Amino acid sequence: RNRRIGYGHRNRKQKLHAIICLDNAVIEGVHQKLDQLLCEQLADFCLFSYPPDGECQWIPLKRDRMVAVLASGHPMAKLSSFPIASFRDEPFIMPADGYDYDSMKVLNRHGINPSISYSTGEDHAAIAMIAAGLGIGLFNELATSGRTANTVLLPLDPPEYAELGVAYPASRILSPAAKRFIKYLKVYVSEA
């Protein structure tokens, strides 16, 4: 039978998306939706950027660096790293409609409530707004791949990471095909 795979649109790369779609039912969604799919066992496994809240098994794939994305002409663009506290003082482009789990997890950990100037459901739209000078953003580095025209990516100070991985319901045993696919994902994501 086809595998049901959930993944967050932020972590999508075209090649990975094409590979997943070959012989699988793909369910795209944000962290909360994927968490619900696992809880209701409507997905065999999901790709996440942090371990989900529900009862599931977690297979880490990669620690992905979180980066500040600024317009090339931004006054802080020449810095070697971006002080996390500076997110308090700049207009913020939210890379997900209303709430981005990866960004907010980092900002909340540092007690930062960003001044959200725009919110969009697509990373490429958020990065285009940043390139136009409408604000700054916070992304995991994999999400910015190939989308950085007229922007600068700066590592955070202090450094922060998203843990990319696969989650599956704790009560389920992965099929041999799913195990092989996840083994392939480990290699693919480590090269990205």
C-alpha positions as a Python dict, from the first residue, in 0.01 Angstrom:
ca = {
    (1, 'R'): (0, 0, 0),
    (2, 'N'): (105, 361, -41),
    (3, 'R'): (279, 526, 254),
    (4, 'R'): (111, 835, 399),
    (5, 'I'): (382, 1091, 465),
    (6, 'G'): (330, 1429, 627),
    (7, 'Y'): (582, 1708, 603),
    (8, 'G'): (605, 2077, 677),
    (9, 'H'): (610, 2296, 369),
    (10, 'R'): (905, 2492, 515),
    (11, 'N'): (1133, 2193, 481),
    (12, 'R'): (1035, 2118, 124),
    (13, 'K'): (1296, 2111, -146),
    (14, 'Q'): (1182, 2038, -500),
    (15, 'K'): (1383, 1716, -543),
    (16, 'L'): (1275, 1580, -203),
    (17, 'H'): (913, 1668, -283),
    (18, 'A'): (934, 1484, -616),
    (19, 'I'): (1087, 1175, -452),
    (20, 'I'): (825, 1165, -178),
    (21, 'C'): (543, 1192, -435),
    (22, 'L'): (661, 901, -649),
    (23, 'D'): (454, 631, -481),
    (24, 'N'): (320, 788, -167),
    (25, 'A'): (26, 990, -46),
    (26, 'V'): (172, 1321, 68),
    (27, 'I'): (-1, 1537, 325),
    (28, 'E'): (148, 1885, 355),
    (29, 'G'): (92, 2100, 658),
    (30, 'V'): (222, 2308, 945),
    (31, 'H'): (358, 2162, 1267),
    (32, 'Q'): (22, 2154, 1448),
    (33, 'K'): (-155, 1978, 1159),
    (34, 'L'): (120, 1716, 1130),
    (35, 'D'): (108, 1660, 1505),
    (36, 'Q'): (-265, 1592, 1476),
    (37, 'L'): (-214, 1353, 1180),
    (38, 'L'): (29, 1148, 1388),
    (39, 'C'): (-194, 1151, 1694),
    (40, 'E'): (-488, 1024, 1486),
    (41, 'Q'): (-256, 783, 1301),
    (42, 'L'): (-356, 931, 964),
    (43, 'A'): (10, 951, 857),
    (44, 'D'): (264, 670, 871),
    (45, 'F'): (534, 922, 956),
    (46, 'C'): (598, 1296, 930),
    (47, 'L'): (899, 1516, 867),
    (48, 'F'): (933, 1781, 1137),
    (49, 'S'): (1176, 2052, 1233),
    (50, 'Y'): (1138, 1972, 1605),
    (51, 'P'): (1006, 1665, 1786),
    (52, 'P'): (624, 1683, 1799),
    (53, 'D'): (423, 1716, 2117),
    (54, 'G'): (232, 1386, 2100),
    (55, 'E'): (343, 1035, 2188),
    (56, 'C'): (568, 927, 1904),
    (57, 'Q'): (906, 791, 1816),
    (58, 'W'): (1164, 1044, 1692),
    (59, 'I'): (1442, 982, 1441),
    (60, 'P'): (1676, 1282, 1414),
    (61, 'L'): (1803, 1361, 1063),
    (62, 'K'): (1998, 1687, 1089),
    (63, 'R'): (2062, 1989, 1306),
    (64, 'D'): (1983, 2280, 1076),
    (65, 'R'): (2126, 2621, 1159),
    (66, 'M'): (1875, 2901, 1217),
    (67, 'V'): (1964, 3220, 1030),
    (68, 'A'): (1852, 3581, 1023),
    (69, 'V'): (1753, 3690, 673),
    (70, 'L'): (1807, 4059, 595),
    (71, 'A'): (1790, 4269, 279),
    (72, 'S'): (2135, 4314, 123),
    (73, 'G'): (2119, 4687, 195),
    (74, 'H'): (2013, 4650, 560),
    (75, 'P'): (2244, 4837, 805),
    (76, 'M'): (2322, 4510, 989),
    (77, 'A'): (2387, 4305, 671),
    (78, 'K'): (2765, 4340, 703),
    (79, 'L'): (2778, 4188, 1052),
    (80, 'S'): (2936, 3844, 1091),
    (81, 'S'): (2639, 3728, 1303),
    (82, 'F'): (2300, 3865, 1403),
    (83, 'P'): (2234, 3934, 1774),
    (84, 'I'): (1908, 3757, 1862),
    (85, 'A'): (1805, 4052, 2081),
    (86, 'S'): (1791, 4269, 1764),
    (87, 'F'): (1472, 4090, 1659),
    (88, 'R'): (1299, 4310, 1921),
    (89, 'D'): (1387, 4629, 1730),
    (90, 'E'): (1315, 4537, 1367),
    (91, 'P'): (995, 4485, 1166),
    (92, 'F'): (955, 4106, 1139),
    (93, 'I'): (824, 3909, 841),
    (94, 'M'): (651, 3596, 975),
    (95, 'P'): (724, 3312, 730),
    (96, 'A'): (399, 3130, 810),
    (97, 'D'): (43, 3256, 836),
    (98, 'G'): (38, 3411, 1181),
    (99, 'Y'): (280, 3174, 1358),
    (100, 'D'): (597, 2997, 1249),
    (101, 'Y'): (694, 2719, 1488),
    (102, 'D'): (1069, 2726, 1413),
    (103, 'S'): (1105, 3103, 1443),
    (104, 'M'): (885, 3140, 1748),
    (105, 'K'): (1051, 2854, 1934),
    (106, 'V'): (1384, 3038, 1910),
    (107, 'L'): (1239, 3382, 1986),
    (108, 'N'): (1034, 3256, 2282),
    (109, 'R'): (1340, 3084, 2428),
    (110, 'H'): (1506, 3428, 2437),
    (111, 'G'): (1197, 3614, 2562),
    (112, 'I'): (1152, 3804, 2236),
    (113, 'N'): (810, 3909, 2108),
    (114, 'P'): (877, 4029, 1752),
    (115, 'S'): (698, 4322, 1593),
    (116, 'I'): (530, 4136, 1306),
    (117, 'S'): (486, 4366, 1008),
    (118, 'Y'): (376, 4099, 756),
    (119, 'S'): (283, 3733, 761),
    (120, 'T'): (270, 3495, 466),
    (121, 'G'): (220, 3124, 418),
    (122, 'E'): (512, 3081, 177),
    (123, 'D'): (885, 3115, 247),
    (124, 'H'): (963, 3253, -98),
    (125, 'A'): (708, 3533, -47),
    (126, 'A'): (852, 3617, 295),
    (127, 'I'): (1206, 3626, 153),
    (128, 'A'): (1090, 3850, -135),
    (129, 'M'): (939, 4092, 121),
    (130, 'I'): (1267, 4088, 313),
    (131, 'A'): (1465, 4152, -9),
    (132, 'A'): (1237, 4452, -72),
    (133, 'G'): (1333, 4595, 269),
    (134, 'L'): (997, 4542, 439),
    (135, 'G'): (1146, 4366, 742),
    (136, 'I'): (1374, 4084, 853),
    (137, 'G'): (1310, 3714, 907),
    (138, 'L'): (1424, 3406, 1092),
    (139, 'F'): (1442, 3071, 908),
    (140, 'N'): (1608, 2736, 931),
    (141, 'E'): (1882, 2738, 669),
    (142, 'L'): (1736, 2454, 463),
    (143, 'A'): (1420, 2661, 404),
    (144, 'T'): (1625, 2940, 242),
    (145, 'S'): (1803, 2716, -9),
    (146, 'G'): (1797, 2874, -355),
    (147, 'R'): (1584, 3169, -241),
    (148, 'T'): (1836, 3425, -125),
    (149, 'A'): (1856, 3683, -409),
    (150, 'N'): (1914, 4034, -270),
    (151, 'T'): (1930, 3904, 88),
    (152, 'V'): (2199, 3815, 338),
    (153, 'L'): (2189, 3512, 570),
    (154, 'L'): (2351, 3568, 908),
    (155, 'P'): (2407, 3305, 1175),
    (156, 'L'): (2250, 3394, 1508),
    (157, 'D'): (2439, 3509, 1813),
    (158, 'P'): (2407, 3296, 2017),
    (159, 'P'): (2372, 3014, 1762),
    (160, 'E'): (2039, 2831, 1737),
    (161, 'Y'): (1938, 2518, 1549),
    (162, 'A'): (1624, 2339, 1435),
    (163, 'E'): (1641, 1962, 1472),
    (164, 'L'): (1504, 1812, 1151),
    (165, 'G'): (1368, 1462, 1189),
    (166, 'V'): (1103, 1201, 1131),
    (167, 'A'): (828, 1118, 1379),
    (168, 'Y'): (593, 823, 1373),
    (169, 'P'): (322, 704, 1614),
    (170, 'A'): (471, 524, 1915),
    (171, 'S'): (220, 241, 1875),
    (172, 'R'): (324, 172, 1515),
    (173, 'I'): (613, -33, 1381),
    (174, 'L'): (765, 110, 1065),
    (175, 'S'): (742, -107, 754),
    (176, 'P'): (1065, -215, 580),
    (177, 'A'): (982, 29, 295),
    (178, 'A'): (939, 318, 539),
    (179, 'K'): (1268, 228, 710),
    (180, 'R'): (1447, 228, 373),
    (181, 'F'): (1290, 561, 281),
    (182, 'I'): (1397, 717, 612),
    (183, 'K'): (1748, 579, 562),
    (184, 'Y'): (1753, 755, 225),
    (185, 'L'): (1622, 1077, 384),
    (186, 'K'): (1913, 1075, 631),
    (187, 'V'): (2160, 1073, 344),
    (188, 'Y'): (1966, 1327, 136),
    (189, 'V'): (1917, 1578, 419),
    (190, 'S'): (2279, 1549, 534),
    (191, 'E'): (2390, 1652, 182),
    (192, 'A'): (2145, 1946, 160),
}
